[in-house]
Structure formats: structure tokens, C-alpha cells
């Protein structure tokens, strides 16, 4: 006989999680399952009313927590790479990489853009989120079956039977990923970034720990499989604990078609962008061989490390924040331009270091054998001046529900990127870097700014005015680095690189202090830092962005 759930008489009902209050329900019965799947008042996990009085403060504090989590995850990633590289053979890494060719492509379709649809919508119902949840679960099941079914095809293509268990193992990660999508989206929608940060760091720490244990036991490539699957499982459990929302039973929901169209456009953009971003690797490898491709890929990889650490956490905050104020054009414009200015004040001086100190960076990080990477890295470093602005325009398309235009821009942009690669391939990897950077500065970025400002509260003049001060700061950084080269000559590139970082930012700081607008920007940064610590509404501390 099945037991009924008994509640301890001394424990108040309010002190228990709602899904444990199953009076009169058999454990495992349809009634108890319905009670678990439908927590009381699901709208409390969807509503964003609590953000109305302090959206800016929530954004800044959330950005701080996300940045800290990003730093911790990066340290965990670097630490795990350092340890696992010494416990696992290059051959096992190679076997894992062969399967990643398939799973990396399928990962683009893991949520069909439906997470962003949940985050972006000003008003969304429990029924709609539930419908999206079940679509994500069904999609993850399909991708799981495709990944598992491709195992034997991969083994045949690469003539390597060990790929079969690797692919079968990784397939399970997609299933747990589908169960994670909407809960994570709801946490982002409500800007619960502290909870998300805790989940992400904890899940990564657990997965890395398990991977190291398996590697120490001689598990080889299984350590890498365990790392991926454990991360997916821990993330799934974490967001279900952090977010109390539970889906309703599968059913139709009104207004779902527009959300599916939103997600389809997001997926379409990612799809065309994926092929454009990998076309350069194909051309260089095909016409100039593995060595030049290695130099090019390494330059791009090192370039993206600092950009991802900065742009990713800011973007995670900006999209839900902007989506909440999209109906208030004045506030929307002020918020976006304020974030853009602060972002450029960091990334443009950083670009100055990457360009003017390319030789110090490459020789310090990679050694003399990678010297041919230096000019490629320096040229790609110039693209930072346009990449940051370009990345933030995606926030505008998404938050304003203009994903169809975003997809159309993706088609145009991918075509221009592919043309630049084709024009530069004759001169090898350096030619590709020059053509890509030049076309981005001269044509692609101005065209993008025109495209995104055709609608909405932001105009082209806003971009140029906002970028002017950070560009002057970057110029101050470049001048200080040129002076450093003339005044200090050390044999160690590591020492020169260590000197270059503070020298560049001191030069940028002096350039800002010399201008009234620069001093206002610095005061704004200081005020933001103070109000992060105080936990107050930052709108009280500073003036509006012009």
C-alpha cells in the first residue's frame, strides 16, 4: 500500500517548499505529480514588477555578480585545462574534439531562441512559458537522438570506433540542457543574477572536480565526457532549486506563434553567423596550410579572451534590463548609451594595448615560436574598436523585438564578412585579418549603425558621440605606450607587457581628466561603484547620459 504524505504537526505549512505540501495525495500518484509540477502562484516567478523602482541598481549589481562569476569560471576553466592536460593524452583530447564537431553545431539549436523570447517579452503568461518549456524538452530529446545516432557515422568517417561511446555519453547532456532553458530564462528575466552566479560557479566546480577524479583514475577521454555531462546535470538541478517555477501540463497557449517566430529569427542569425565566422578558417587551411591556420586561430583566440570576459556578462544584464524599459524611449536611450560609454571606456584602451603591445603579449603568452602571430594579432586588435559597438547593437534588435531585422542583418553581414575573407586570402592569414578589419571599419559597421537606427530611440549620432570620448582615451593609451617603447628597453617581453598595462590605462586616464566630459564620465564610474556597495538606486547618483 502506498503511503500518504504526512506533515510534521510542529512545522508550519508556510515554512515548507510549496511542492512538499501534498495533503491527501499519494506519493507518485497523478495528483501528487500535478502538485509538484504546479507550484502555487506561478506568476510570482514570471512577474517583473519588483524591478520597476530600481532597475538601474539591479542591473549594476547584477552585472557585478555576473562579472565575478565569469572570473571564477575562467579560473576554474584555466585550472582544469592545466590539470587535465597533464593527466589526459593529446590523443584523447583529439577524440573528444572530433565529436565536438557535431555537438558544437547542434548546440546552436538547443533552445531555438526561446529562452531569449521569455526574457524579452514585456508580458508573458504561465501557460506560454510552460508551452515553451515542453518545446525545449522535445527539441532536446530530438538533438539527443541525433547525437546518439551520429555516433556510428562519426566512427566510420574518422575510422575510430572509440568515438561511439563518447558521442553516446555527450548525447545525454542535451537532454538535461532542455530541462534547464526556461528556468534559467526566468531567472534572467527577473534579474536574479546572484542565484544564477551561484548555480553556474557551483555546477562548474562540481563538474571540474569530477573530471579530475576520473582523470586521476586513468579514465582518459571519459574525464572530458564526465565534465560535460556533470555540468549539464548540475546546472539543471541548480536552476530548478533556484527558480521555484514548475511547468503546467503540455497544452496550447495563445500568442505562441509570435514567440516561436522570434526564436526562429534568433536561430537563423546564429546559423548564418556560424558559417561566416568559420569561413576564414576553411580558406586559410585550404589554401595556406595548417601552420598559417594555427597562427591565425591562436591570434583570434587570445584576442577574444578579454572581450568575452567583458562583453558576455554585460550583455547578460543589458538585454533583460533594456527589455523592461522598451516602452519608455527616453529611459531606454539613457540606459543604453550609459552602458555603451562605460563599456567602450574599458575596451578601447584595451584595444590600444593589443595593437601597440602585440609583440609583448604574444611573446609573453606563447613564446618565440609563435612570432608570426604578432602582426595578425595587431591587425585583429584594431577590430575591437568596432566589435564592441557591433555586439551591443544585438541588444537593441532583441530588446526591441526586431529579430526578423536582426536575421536580415545577419545575412548581409555574413555576406560582407565572407567577401572580406575571399579578398584577403591571396595574401594568407595576415591578408585575411587586414581585409576583415578594414571592411569592418569602413563599410560593415557604418552600415550596421544605419540599419539598427532605422527604428527605435537610438540614432547614428548617438553612437558617434558616445564613442568619441573612449576613442580619445584610447589615443592617450597609445601615446603612452609609444613613449614607453622609447624610454624603456627590457629584454623580457613579460616585463614589458607588465609595464604596458598600467602605462596604457594611466595614459587613458590622463586623457579623460584633461576633458570636462572625461571628468564627468569618471565621476559617474565612481558613483556607480559607491552605489553598488550601498545597494541603492543609482539613478539618484548621476545625471542623464546626453
N, C-alpha and C positions, 0 to 999 in steps of 0.2 A: 504494500500500500504506500502510495506517495504521501509525504509529509507536507502539512501546511506550514507556511512561513509564520513563525512566532516572533513577535516583537517583545523585547525585554520591557517589563512594566515601568521600570525606573528611567528609561531612556525616552526623552520627549521625541515625538514624531519629527518636529522641526529640526532636530539635531542630526537626522539621518539623511543620506542622499535620497532624493525622491524615488529613484528606481528600486530602492530596497523596501519601500512601503507597498507591499503587495497583499493587503488584507484579503483573506478569503480566496487567494489564488494558489493553485498547486504549482510547486516549482517545476518548471518545464512544460506547464500547460499553456495552451494558446493565450489564455487570459494573462498569465504572468509574462509571457513574451511580449504581448501588446503593451503591458505596463512598462516593461523595460524599454521598448522601442519608442514609447511616447512619454517622455518626461513631462511633468506638469508645466504649463505655460511656456511652450517652446519659443514664443515670440521674444522672451527676455534674452535669448541668445542671438537674436537677429536684429533687434532694435538698435538704433544708433543715437537715440535721444540724449544719452549721457554725454555725448561728445559736443553738444551744441554750445555749452558755456565755456569750454576751454579746449577747442580743437587744436589751436596752435601749440599750447602747452603739452597736450597729449602727443602731438606729432614730434616735438623736440625731444621729450623724454623717451618716447618710443624709439626714435632714431638713435639716441644714445645707447639704449639697451640692445638694439639690433646691431649696432656697431661693435659693442663689447662682445656680443655673442659671435659675431663674424671673426673677431680677433681670436677668441678662444677656439673656434672651429678651425681656423687657419693653423693655429699652433698644434692642435690635435692632428690635423692632416699632415703637416710637416713632420711631426714626431712619428706618426705611424709610417710615413714613407721612409724615414730614416731607419726605423727599426725593421720593417718588413723587407726592405731592400737588402738587408743583411741576413735575413732568415729564409728568404724565398729566392729561388734561382731566376735569372733573366728569362729562361725558357718558360717557367710557369707564369711569369708576368705576360709573356708573349701569347701564351694560350688564352689567358683571360682577356687580353686585348683583342684577339680575334673574335670572340663572342660579343665584346662591347661594340664592334662594328654594327651588329644587328640591333642590340638593345639600345644603343645610343640613338639610332634612328627612330626606333619605335617609341622612345621616351618622349619625342615631340608630340605624340598623340595621346599621352597618358591621361590628360584631363579635357582635351578638346576646347581649351579656353574657358571651361565652365566655372572654374574657380574664380577667374577674373570677372566673370559675369555676376557672380554672387557678391563680390567685393564692390563692384562699380555701381550696381543698381541702388537708386535712392530709396526705393520701396520694393521689398520682396517679401513673399509670404512663406510660411512654414511648408505649405504644400509644394510651392515651387522649388524650395531648397531640397525637399525630400525627393522630388522627381529628378532633380539634377544629381542627387546622391546615387540613386539607383541606376541612372545612366552611366555615371562614372564607374560603378561596380560592374555593370555589364561590359563596359568598354575594357576595364582592367582584366576581366575574365577572358575576353577575346584576345587581348595582347598577350596574356599568359599562355593561351593555347598556341598562338602564332609563334611565340618564342620557343616553347617546348617543341612544336612541330618543326621548327627550323634547325633543331639540334643535329639531326642526321644529315640534313643538307649541308650544314657548315662542316661537319666531319668529312663529308665527301669532297667538298670544294677544296678544303685545306689538306685533305688526306691525313687527318689527325683525329682518331677515334676518341681521344680524351676530351674533345670539345662537347661531346654529348652530355656527360654528367654536369659540366659547367653550365651549359645552356639550360638544362632542366632545373638546376639549382637556382639560377638567376630568374627563371620564369616566375617563381613564387613571389619575388619582390614586387612585381607589378600588381599582383592581387591585393597585397596589403596597401600598396600605393593608392589604389582606387578607393579603399575604405578611409583613406586619410584626407582626400582632396577637399571635401566640403567642410569638414570640421576645421581644418586649417584655414580655409577661406573665411569662415565665420569669425574666427579669432582675429584675422587681419581686418575684416570688415569692422569689428568693434574696437580695433586697435589695441588688442590685448597682447602687446608685444613682449611684455615681461614673461607671460606664460609661454609664448612661442619660443622665446630665447631659452628658457629653462628646458623645454622639450627638446629643442634642436641640439643644445650642448650635451644634455644627458644622453640622448639617443646616440650621438656620435661617439661620446666617451665609452658607452657600453659596447658599441659595435667594434670600435678600435681595440678595446680590451679583449674581446672575444677573438678577434682576428689574430692578435699577438699570441694568445694562448694556443690557438690552433697551429700557428706557425712554429711555436716552440716545440710542439709535439710532432713536428715534421709533416704537417698537413699539406705543405706546398700550396698549389693553387686553391685548395679548399679554404685556406685562410682568407683569400680575396673574395670568394663566394660568400662565406660566412659574414664578412664585413658588410657586403651589400644587403644581404637578406636581413641580418640583425638590425641594420639601420632602418630598413623599411618597417620591420615589426615593431621596434621600439618607438619609432615616430608615430605609428598608428596608435599604439596603446597610449602614448603620451598625449596626443591631441584629443582622444576620446575621454581621457581623465580631465584634461584642462578645459574642455568645452562640454558642457552638460547637455547639449542638444542631441536629440535622438530622432532619426527619420521616421516618418509615418510609413504605412504600407505602400507598396508601389501603386500609383494611380495617376491619371491625367491631371494636369494643372493648367489653369488659364495663364496666358502670357508666356508660355514656354517657348513658343516658336521664335520670338524676338531674341530670347536669351541664347537659344541654340544658334541663331544666325550670328549673334555677337561672338560666340565661341568659335564658330566656323571661320569667321574672318580672322580672328587671332591666330588660329591654327594655320590658316592659309599664309599669313605673313611669315610665321615661323618656318613654314615649309620652304617657301621661295628663298628666304634669307639663309636657310641652312645650306642650300646648294650653292648660292652665290658666295658664301663665306668659305666654302671648301673648294671652289673652282681654282683658286690660286695655287693651292697645294697640288692639285691634279696637274696643272700646266707645268709648274716648276719640276715636279717629279718626272713628268713625261718627257720634257724636252731638255732638262739640265741635270737630271740625276739626283740620287739620294743625298749627296753631300750638300748641294746648294739648298735642297729642301730642308735638310736638318738645320742649316744656319738660319733660314727664313722662319721656320717654325719656332725655333728657340727664341729668336728676337721677338716674335709676336707673343709667345707665351710669357716672357719676362715683362713685356710691356703691359699685358693685361692683368698681371698680379695686383699692382697697386690700384688700377682702375676698378677692378671688381670689388676690392675691399672698400672703396669709396662709393661707387655708383650703386652697387647692389643694395646695401642697407638703406640708402636714401630713397631709392626707388620703391622699396617695400613699404615705406612710410608714406611717400608722396601720393601714390595712386589712391589709396583709400581716403586720405585727407582731402585731396582735391575733389574726389567724387562726392564728398559730403557737402561741399560748398559750391557745386557747379551751378546751382540756381541763383547764386549771388555773384554776378560778374566782377564787381569791384573787389570783393574779398578774395575771389578766386585769383584774379590778376595779381593782387598784392602778395598772396601766399606763394604763388608760383615763382614770381620774379625774385622774391626774397630768398627762396631756397636756391634758385639758379645762381644768384650772385654769390652766395656762400660756397656753393659747390665749385664755381669757377675760380674763386679766390684760393681754393686748395689745389685744384687740378692744373690750372695754367702755370703757376710756379713749379709744380711737379713736372710739367712738360718741359719747362726750361732746364731742369736738372737732367732729364732723359736725353735731351738734344745736345746740350752743351757739355754734358759729362758722360756721354755714351761710352767712351773708351774706358773710363774709370769703372763704370758699372759692369760692363761685360767682362773685363779682365779680372775684376774682383770676384764676381759670381761664378764665372765659367772657366777662367784661366786663359793662357795664351793660345791654346789650340782652337779657341773659338773667336779669334781676332777678326776673321771675315764677317762675323755677325755685326761688328761695330757700325759700319755705315748703314746697314739695313735697319738696325735698331734706331739710329739717329733720325733717319728719314721717317720711319713709322712713328717716332715720338712726336713729330710735328702734327700728326693726325689727332693728338689729344685735344688740340685747340678747337677742333670741330666735333670730335666724338662725344664729348660731354654734353654739348648743346643738342646734338643729334639724339642722344639717349633720352634726354628729358622731353623731347617732343613726343615720344611714345606715351608719356604720362598724359599729355594733352589729348591725343587721339582716344586713349582708353577712357579717361575720366569723363570726357565729353560724349561718350557713346558714339564715336566716329570710327569704329573698327573697319567698316567697309572702305572708307578712305585710307585707313592705315594699311589695309591689304593692297589697295591700288598703288599706294606709295611704295610698298614692298616690291611690287612688280617693276616699277620704274627704277627704284634704287638698285635692285638686283641686276637689272639690265645695264645700268651705268657702271656698277662695280665690275661686272663681267667684261665690259668693254675696256675698262682701265687695265684689267689683268691681261687681256689679249694684246693691248697696245704695248705693254711693258715687257712681255715675256721674251722678246727678242734679245733684251739686254740682261736676261737672267733674273735672279731673285731681287737684286737691287733695282733693276728696271721695273719690276712689278711693284715694289714698295714706292718708288718715285711716282709712277703713274697713278697708283691708288690714292696716295696722299694729295697729289696735285689736283686730280679731278675732284676729290672730296672738298678741297678748299675753294676751288674756282667755280665749280658747277653744282656738285651734288648738294652741298649744304645750303647755298643760297636758294636752290630750287626747293629743298625741303622746307625752309622757312617760309617761302611763299605759299607752299602747299598747305602747311599746317595753320597758317594765319588767315586763310580764306574765310574761315568761320571762327567764332569764339572771341573771347575778350582780349586775347594777346595779339599784337600786331608786330610787323617786322622791325619797326623802330625800337620796340621794347627789347628785342634780342640784342641789337647792336649797342644800345645804350647800356644795357646790363653787362655786356661783355667788355666794354671799354676799360673800366677800372681794373678788372682782373688781367687784361692784356698789358696794361701799364705796369702792374705788379710783376708779371712775368718778364717784362723787359728789364725791370730793375734786377730781377734774379739773374738774367742772362749777363747783364753788365757786371754784376758782382762775380760771376763765375769766370768771365773773361779776365777780370782783374786778378782773380786767384791763380789762373794759369800763368800770368806774367810775374806775379810776386812770389809764388811758392812753387818749388820744383822738388818733388819727392819721388824716389824710385818705386815706392809701393803704391799701386793703384788703390789698394784698400784704404790706405791713409788719405789719399786724395779724395776718394769717394766720401769718406767720413767727414772731411772738411767741407766738401761741396754742399752737403745737405744744409747745415746751419748757415753757410755763407749765402746760399741762394735765397733762403727764406728771410734772412736779415736784409738782403738787398730788396726783396719784395716788400718787406715791412717798411723800410725807409721810403720806398716809392709811394706807399699808401699814406704814410704820415705826412708827406710833403703836400698832399692834396686835401682840401676840405672834405670832399666826398669820400676819400680814403679813410680819413679820421672818423667820419660817421659810420662807415662800414665796420671799422674796428670796435667802436663803442657798441655797435649792435651785437657783434660777436661776444663781447664781454658780458653784455646784458643777458644774452641767451644762456651763457654758462652759469650766471648767477641764478637765473630763474629755473634752470634745470635742477640745481641743488635745492632751491627753495620750494619747488613743486607748485609754483604759482602760474597764473595766466600770463604768458609772455607778451600778450598784446598790450599789457599795461606798461611795459618797459621801454618800448621803442616806437619810433614813428613809422609811418607807412612807407613802403617802397614806391618811388615815383613811377 
